Amino acid sequence: MSVPRQLALALPHAESFAREDFLTGASNAAALAMIERWPDWPDRALALIGPEGSGKSHLAAIWAEKSGARRIAARALGETDLIGALATGALVVEDAAQAPDERALFHLLNLVREEDAFLLLTASSSPASWRVALADLGSRLRAVPVVALSAPDDALLRALLVKLFADRQLAVDESLIGYLATRIERSFAAARETVTLIDREALRQQRPVTRALAAETLKPDPA
């Protein structure tokens, strides 16, 4: 008689977006410096770009805390009272390239200047590359200064893995971190996915998170 597989529950875990929990490396130092030099920005609007999981939301949260900015998703721009959203003089628009209402985004960029406010746009690519039908919006977007986050170097990837495990209340040793850092894709998204996968497998097997467990979990499926 086979033993039933234990299901791992996907329990929520806290991920801190505090300034002291932001991990700094060569890939994000310029972006952090720009966020921290506010309000001494080159323009009223700034685009913060980078791949998925690279820290855009964390930096946006740091800036929101610093500036008093409200935060909204780009998909909600068309249903948002934009003047009200700029009431604090600062606003974050997340995933700005996904804004379905081009006129609302164009209106917002104009309002930011009229109201002497500040706007932080987060996206995976530069605004100049966004496909927009509204010519005036395209012109405005090409003028927005950009600061980019890139893939983490080895030191930052290792620190990120430690933080992701710690966010799940898991203390891990250096042998596990070293093993993972040399075997996963060098990206924030891959690190987050790997930690989630290993944590889930540890819960399912009721085993501690170790290098051996990681090796079993990441072992390719036989062809």
C-alpha positions as CSV (number, residue, x, y, z in Angstrom):
1,M,0.0,0.0,0.0
2,S,1.5,3.3,-1.1
3,V,1.9,6.2,1.3
4,P,-0.1,9.2,0.3
5,R,1.9,12.3,-0.8
6,Q,1.6,15.1,1.7
7,L,0.5,18.3,0.1
8,A,2.4,21.5,0.8
9,L,0.3,24.5,1.7
10,A,1.2,27.7,0.0
11,L,1.2,29.8,3.1
12,P,1.8,33.6,2.8
13,H,5.1,35.0,3.9
14,A,6.1,38.5,4.6
15,E,8.6,40.2,2.2
16,S,10.0,43.4,3.7
17,F,10.2,46.5,1.4
18,A,12.0,48.6,4.0
19,R,15.1,50.6,3.0
20,E,17.3,48.6,5.3
21,D,16.2,45.3,3.6
22,F,17.1,46.5,0.1
23,L,20.2,44.6,-1.1
24,T,22.6,46.8,-3.0
25,G,25.0,45.6,-5.7
26,A,26.4,46.8,-9.0
27,S,23.2,46.0,-10.8
28,N,21.0,48.4,-8.8
29,A,23.4,50.9,-7.2
30,A,22.6,53.6,-9.8
31,A,18.8,53.2,-9.4
32,L,19.0,53.3,-5.6
33,A,21.2,56.5,-5.8
34,M,18.6,58.1,-8.1
35,I,15.7,57.2,-5.7
36,E,17.6,58.6,-2.7
37,R,18.7,61.8,-4.4
38,W,15.0,62.9,-4.8
39,P,13.8,65.6,-5.2
40,D,17.0,66.4,-7.1
41,W,15.9,64.5,-10.2
42,P,16.7,65.4,-13.8
43,D,12.9,65.8,-14.5
44,R,9.6,65.7,-12.7
45,A,9.0,62.1,-14.1
46,L,11.4,59.2,-13.9
47,A,11.2,55.7,-15.3
48,L,12.6,52.8,-13.3
49,I,13.0,49.8,-15.5
50,G,14.3,46.3,-15.1
51,P,13.4,42.6,-15.4
52,E,10.7,40.9,-13.4
53,G,11.6,40.6,-9.7
54,S,14.6,42.9,-10.0
55,G,13.6,45.2,-7.2
56,K,11.4,47.8,-8.9
57,S,8.6,47.5,-6.4
58,H,11.0,47.6,-3.5
59,L,12.6,50.8,-4.8
60,A,9.2,52.3,-5.5
61,A,8.2,51.5,-1.9
62,I,11.3,53.2,-0.6
63,W,10.6,56.3,-2.7
64,A,6.9,56.3,-1.7
65,E,8.0,56.3,2.0
66,K,10.4,59.1,1.3
67,S,8.2,61.3,-0.8
68,G,4.7,60.4,0.5
69,A,3.7,59.1,-2.9
70,R,0.6,57.2,-3.5
71,R,0.9,54.0,-5.6
72,I,-1.5,52.8,-8.3
73,A,-1.4,50.2,-11.1
74,A,-1.2,51.4,-14.7
75,R,-4.3,49.4,-15.6
76,A,-6.3,51.6,-13.2
77,L,-5.3,55.0,-14.6
78,G,-8.5,55.3,-16.7
79,E,-10.7,55.0,-13.6
80,T,-8.5,57.2,-11.3
81,D,-9.0,60.7,-10.2
82,L,-5.6,61.8,-11.4
83,I,-5.6,65.2,-9.6
84,G,-6.6,63.4,-6.4
85,A,-3.9,60.8,-6.9
86,L,-1.3,63.6,-7.1
87,A,-2.6,65.3,-3.9
88,T,0.6,64.5,-2.0
89,G,2.7,65.8,-4.8
90,A,4.1,62.4,-5.7
91,L,2.8,59.3,-7.4
92,V,4.0,55.8,-8.4
93,V,2.5,54.1,-11.4
94,E,3.4,50.4,-11.5
95,D,3.8,48.4,-14.8
96,A,3.3,51.6,-16.7
97,A,3.9,50.0,-20.1
98,Q,0.6,48.1,-19.5
99,A,-1.5,51.2,-19.3
100,P,-4.6,50.5,-21.4
101,D,-5.7,54.1,-21.4
102,E,-3.1,56.1,-23.3
103,R,-5.0,59.4,-22.9
104,A,-5.0,59.0,-19.1
105,L,-1.3,58.4,-19.1
106,F,-0.7,61.5,-21.3
107,H,-3.0,63.6,-19.1
108,L,-1.1,62.4,-16.0
109,L,2.3,63.4,-17.5
110,N,1.0,66.8,-18.3
111,L,-0.6,67.2,-14.8
112,V,2.7,66.3,-13.1
113,R,4.3,69.4,-14.7
114,E,1.3,71.6,-14.1
115,E,1.1,70.6,-10.4
116,D,4.9,70.6,-9.8
117,A,4.5,67.0,-8.7
118,F,6.8,64.0,-9.2
119,L,6.0,60.7,-11.0
120,L,7.8,57.4,-10.8
121,L,6.9,54.9,-13.6
122,T,8.0,51.3,-13.2
123,A,8.3,49.0,-16.2
124,S,10.3,46.2,-17.8
125,S,11.5,48.3,-20.7
126,S,12.3,51.9,-21.5
127,P,9.3,54.2,-22.2
128,A,10.8,55.1,-25.6
129,S,10.3,51.5,-26.7
130,W,6.6,51.3,-25.7
131,R,4.2,50.8,-28.5
132,V,1.7,53.7,-28.2
133,A,-0.9,54.9,-30.8
134,L,-1.1,58.5,-29.4
135,A,1.7,60.5,-31.0
136,D,1.8,63.1,-28.3
137,L,2.2,60.5,-25.6
138,G,5.1,58.8,-27.5
139,S,6.8,62.2,-27.6
140,R,6.3,62.7,-23.8
141,L,7.6,59.2,-23.1
142,R,10.7,59.6,-25.1
143,A,11.6,62.6,-22.9
144,V,11.3,60.7,-19.6
145,P,14.7,60.0,-18.0
146,V,15.4,56.3,-17.3
147,V,17.3,54.5,-14.6
148,A,17.8,50.7,-15.1
149,L,18.2,47.7,-12.9
150,S,20.1,44.8,-14.4
151,A,20.8,41.1,-13.6
152,P,22.5,40.6,-10.2
153,D,26.2,39.8,-9.9
154,D,27.3,36.8,-7.9
155,A,27.5,38.5,-4.6
156,L,24.1,40.1,-4.9
157,L,22.5,36.8,-6.1
158,R,23.9,35.0,-3.0
159,A,22.6,37.8,-0.7
160,L,19.3,37.7,-2.4
161,L,18.9,34.0,-1.9
162,V,19.7,34.4,1.8
163,K,17.1,37.1,2.1
164,L,14.4,35.1,0.3
165,F,14.9,32.2,2.6
166,A,15.0,34.5,5.6
167,D,11.7,36.0,4.5
168,R,10.3,32.5,4.9
169,Q,11.8,32.2,8.3
170,L,14.4,29.7,7.0
171,A,18.0,29.8,8.1
172,V,20.3,28.2,5.5
173,D,24.0,27.5,5.4
174,E,26.6,28.7,2.9
175,S,26.9,25.4,1.2
176,L,23.3,25.6,0.0
177,I,23.7,29.2,-1.1
178,G,26.9,28.4,-3.0
179,Y,25.2,25.4,-4.6
180,L,22.2,27.4,-5.8
181,A,24.2,30.4,-7.0
182,T,26.1,28.3,-9.5
183,R,23.2,26.4,-10.8
184,I,20.3,28.7,-11.3
185,E,19.7,31.4,-13.9
186,R,21.3,34.7,-12.8
187,S,18.1,36.6,-12.3
188,F,15.9,37.8,-9.5
189,A,12.9,35.9,-10.8
190,A,14.8,32.6,-10.9
191,A,16.1,33.1,-7.3
192,R,12.5,33.7,-6.1
193,E,11.1,30.8,-8.0
194,T,13.9,28.5,-6.8
195,V,13.4,29.4,-3.1
196,T,9.7,28.9,-3.4
197,L,10.2,25.5,-5.0
198,I,12.6,24.3,-2.3
199,D,10.5,25.6,0.5
200,R,7.4,23.9,-0.9
201,E,9.3,20.6,-1.2
202,A,10.7,20.8,2.3
203,L,7.2,21.3,3.6
204,R,5.9,18.4,1.6
205,Q,8.6,16.0,2.7
206,Q,8.8,17.5,6.2
207,R,12.6,17.9,5.8
208,P,15.0,20.7,6.6
209,V,16.1,22.9,3.8
210,T,19.6,21.6,2.9
211,R,21.9,21.3,0.0
212,A,20.9,17.7,-0.4
213,L,17.2,18.6,-0.6
214,A,18.0,21.4,-3.1
215,A,19.9,18.9,-5.3
216,E,17.0,16.5,-5.3
217,T,14.5,19.3,-6.0
218,L,16.4,20.8,-8.9
219,K,17.4,17.5,-10.5
220,P,16.2,17.5,-14.1
221,D,13.3,15.1,-14.8
222,P,14.5,12.0,-16.7
223,A,13.8,12.3,-20.4
